[in-house]
Amino acid sequence: MKSIIQTECVCFFCGTTQNLERHHCIHGTANRKLAEKYGLTVYLCRRHHEEAHREKATDRILQVRAQIAWEERYGTTNDFVAVFGRNYLWQGNDTTEAGNGENDPAVQAREASK
């Protein structure tokens, strides 16, 4: 499926059109297939693709953006957790209970995207 996160074939982070690779924002054996099914992919240049696999913070940015895009198109946070098994919008990532989220950069990013 086409990406629901980006429409242009450019690096999600730097905008270059050189040396692009497709990246599944939600990964792991089963989740990679689900990311493909729901369009949770982005294009990354080689440098940013390597960074996404090496740096947890970069990976988290993509996971959060993927969840926001999924919820805008398909359903609620609870629906996302039912499909993918975790809530990337909450820093703890191991429960659906997010508290008030005021200090969580993922929640702040989501609010800013509204």
C-alpha positions as a Markdown table, in Angstrom:
| # | Residue | x | y | z |
|---|---|---|---|---|
| 1 | Met | 0.0 | 0.0 | 0.0 |
| 2 | Lys | 1.1 | 3.6 | -0.6 |
| 3 | Ser | 2.3 | 5.6 | 2.4 |
| 4 | Ile | -0.4 | 7.4 | 4.4 |
| 5 | Ile | 2.4 | 9.4 | 6.1 |
| 6 | Gln | 4.0 | 11.1 | 3.1 |
| 7 | Thr | 3.0 | 11.6 | -0.5 |
| 8 | Glu | 6.3 | 12.7 | -2.1 |
| 9 | Cys | 9.3 | 10.5 | -2.8 |
| 10 | Val | 11.7 | 12.5 | -0.7 |
| 11 | Cys | 13.6 | 11.8 | 2.6 |
| 12 | Phe | 11.1 | 12.3 | 5.4 |
| 13 | Phe | 13.8 | 14.1 | 7.5 |
| 14 | Cys | 16.0 | 16.1 | 5.0 |
| 15 | Gly | 14.0 | 16.2 | 1.8 |
| 16 | Thr | 16.7 | 14.9 | -0.5 |
| 17 | Thr | 15.7 | 12.7 | -3.4 |
| 18 | Gln | 19.0 | 10.9 | -3.6 |
| 19 | Asn | 19.6 | 7.3 | -2.4 |
| 20 | Leu | 16.1 | 6.8 | -1.0 |
| 21 | Glu | 15.0 | 3.6 | 0.8 |
| 22 | Arg | 11.6 | 2.7 | 2.0 |
| 23 | His | 11.3 | 2.3 | 5.8 |
| 24 | His | 8.6 | 0.6 | 7.8 |
| 25 | Cys | 7.8 | 2.9 | 10.7 |
| 26 | Ile | 6.3 | 0.1 | 12.8 |
| 27 | His | 8.5 | -2.9 | 12.7 |
| 28 | Gly | 9.1 | -6.4 | 14.1 |
| 29 | Thr | 8.1 | -9.6 | 12.4 |
| 30 | Ala | 4.3 | -9.2 | 12.5 |
| 31 | Asn | 4.2 | -5.5 | 12.7 |
| 32 | Arg | 6.3 | -5.0 | 9.5 |
| 33 | Lys | 3.5 | -6.7 | 7.5 |
| 34 | Leu | 0.9 | -4.6 | 9.3 |
| 35 | Ala | 2.9 | -1.4 | 8.5 |
| 36 | Glu | 2.9 | -2.5 | 4.9 |
| 37 | Lys | -0.9 | -3.2 | 4.9 |
| 38 | Tyr | -1.8 | 0.2 | 6.5 |
| 39 | Gly | 0.7 | 2.3 | 4.6 |
| 40 | Leu | 3.0 | 3.1 | 7.6 |
| 41 | Thr | 6.1 | 3.7 | 5.5 |
| 42 | Val | 8.3 | 6.6 | 4.7 |
| 43 | Tyr | 11.2 | 7.3 | 2.4 |
| 44 | Leu | 14.5 | 7.9 | 4.0 |
| 45 | Cys | 17.9 | 8.7 | 2.5 |
| 46 | Arg | 20.6 | 6.1 | 3.3 |
| 47 | Arg | 22.0 | 8.2 | 6.2 |
| 48 | His | 18.6 | 8.7 | 7.9 |
| 49 | His | 17.6 | 5.1 | 7.3 |
| 50 | Glu | 20.7 | 3.9 | 9.1 |
| 51 | Glu | 20.1 | 6.4 | 11.8 |
| 52 | Ala | 16.5 | 5.2 | 12.2 |
| 53 | His | 17.7 | 1.7 | 12.8 |
| 54 | Arg | 20.5 | 2.8 | 15.1 |
| 55 | Glu | 19.0 | 5.7 | 17.1 |
| 56 | Lys | 16.0 | 5.1 | 19.4 |
| 57 | Ala | 14.9 | 8.7 | 19.3 |
| 58 | Thr | 14.8 | 8.8 | 15.5 |
| 59 | Asp | 12.9 | 5.5 | 15.5 |
| 60 | Arg | 10.4 | 6.9 | 18.0 |
| 61 | Ile | 9.7 | 10.0 | 15.9 |
| 62 | Leu | 8.7 | 7.7 | 13.0 |
| 63 | Gln | 6.6 | 5.4 | 15.2 |
| 64 | Val | 4.7 | 8.4 | 16.7 |
| 65 | Arg | 4.1 | 9.9 | 13.3 |
| 66 | Ala | 2.9 | 6.5 | 12.0 |
| 67 | Gln | 0.5 | 6.2 | 14.9 |
| 68 | Ile | -0.9 | 9.7 | 14.4 |
| 69 | Ala | -1.4 | 9.0 | 10.7 |
| 70 | Trp | -3.1 | 5.6 | 11.4 |
| 71 | Glu | -5.5 | 7.2 | 13.9 |
| 72 | Glu | -6.4 | 10.0 | 11.6 |
| 73 | Arg | -7.3 | 7.5 | 8.9 |
| 74 | Tyr | -8.4 | 4.3 | 10.7 |
| 75 | Gly | -9.5 | 4.7 | 14.3 |
| 76 | Thr | -8.7 | 5.5 | 17.9 |
| 77 | Thr | -5.7 | 4.9 | 20.1 |
| 78 | Asn | -7.3 | 1.8 | 21.5 |
| 79 | Asp | -7.9 | 0.5 | 18.0 |
| 80 | Phe | -4.2 | 1.1 | 17.2 |
| 81 | Val | -3.1 | -0.7 | 20.3 |
| 82 | Ala | -5.5 | -3.6 | 19.4 |
| 83 | Val | -3.8 | -4.0 | 16.0 |
| 84 | Phe | -0.1 | -3.2 | 16.9 |
| 85 | Gly | 0.1 | -4.1 | 20.5 |
| 86 | Arg | 1.4 | -0.8 | 21.9 |
| 87 | Asn | 0.8 | 2.9 | 22.1 |
| 88 | Tyr | 3.7 | 4.9 | 20.7 |
| 89 | Leu | 2.1 | 8.2 | 21.8 |
| 90 | Trp | 2.9 | 7.4 | 25.4 |
| 91 | Gln | 6.5 | 7.3 | 26.5 |
| 92 | Gly | 6.0 | 4.1 | 28.6 |
| 93 | Asn | 4.9 | 2.2 | 25.5 |
| 94 | Asp | 3.7 | -0.8 | 27.6 |
| 95 | Thr | 0.2 | 0.2 | 28.4 |
| 96 | Thr | -2.7 | 2.2 | 26.9 |
| 97 | Glu | -2.9 | 4.4 | 30.0 |
| 98 | Ala | -1.2 | 7.6 | 29.1 |
| 99 | Gly | -1.9 | 9.8 | 32.1 |
| 100 | Asn | -2.0 | 13.5 | 31.2 |
| 101 | Gly | 1.0 | 13.3 | 28.8 |
| 102 | Glu | 2.0 | 16.9 | 29.3 |
| 103 | Asn | 5.7 | 16.0 | 29.5 |
| 104 | Asp | 5.7 | 13.4 | 26.7 |
| 105 | Pro | 7.2 | 14.8 | 23.5 |
| 106 | Ala | 5.1 | 12.3 | 21.5 |
| 107 | Val | 1.9 | 13.7 | 22.9 |
| 108 | Gln | 3.1 | 17.3 | 22.4 |
| 109 | Ala | 3.9 | 16.4 | 18.7 |
| 110 | Arg | 0.4 | 15.0 | 18.3 |
| 111 | Glu | -1.2 | 18.2 | 19.7 |
| 112 | Ala | 1.0 | 20.3 | 17.5 |
| 113 | Ser | -0.1 | 18.4 | 14.4 |
| 114 | Lys | -3.8 | 19.1 | 15.0 |
